[in-house]
Amino acid sequence: MNKSWIAIATLLTFIAVSFAFNFSTADTKPESPVKWYSLEEAVALQKKKPKKIFIDMYTDWCGWCKRMDATTFTDPAVSAYLNENFYCVKFDAEQKNPVTFQGKTFNFVASGSRGYHELAAALLDGQLGYPSFVYLNEKLERITISPGYKQPAQIMPELKYVGGGFYETLKYNEFLAKEQ
């Protein structure tokens, strides 16, 4: 009987230590090589030194969003290009905090089991799929929306198309044909 109690106590101790370790490290994320700003910070920076704005629309539950963070946004070429050519914003499309953008305050809307943020809906034309990326020009006007997970080789041409201003004179397919 003593051996079984020792075994149970050992097992419970192991489970408790494992749980405590996982709980304490669950919120710890490695530092991203992309310099992320809040929308408010990006807008303020853009006024001082104009750059386009790249907005990563994500949710906490989105597995593909987490994969983008772990793979695509850690790619040295992607992160370097983003940091050089854009103010990058991570925007939780289900955040509860109001956000004022271009003189209008956008709020969280309770809907279904989760809800959504009005700014995410406005910038994504109501197409709330994640991840999605919104590109804004220096006047804070939307250039384009780019939905879905992208590997580094998929997002780099898009970043160069927008970051280099090619969208002003070429359709994306024309740009891709010239790049090859």
Secondary structure as UniProt FT lines:
FT   HELIX           2..25
FT   TURN            26..27
FT   STRAND          36..37
FT   HELIX           39..48
FT   STRAND          52..58
FT   TURN            60..61
FT   HELIX           63..70
FT   HELIX           72..74
FT   HELIX           76..85
FT   STRAND          86..92
FT   TURN            93..94
FT   STRAND          99..101
FT   TURN            102..103
FT   STRAND          104..106
FT   STRAND          108..109
FT   TURN            112..114
FT   STRAND          116..117
FT   HELIX           118..123
FT   TURN            124..126
FT   STRAND          132..136
FT   TURN            138..139
FT   STRAND          142..147
FT   HELIX           152..163
FT   TURN            164..165
FT   HELIX           166..168
FT   HELIX           172..179
//
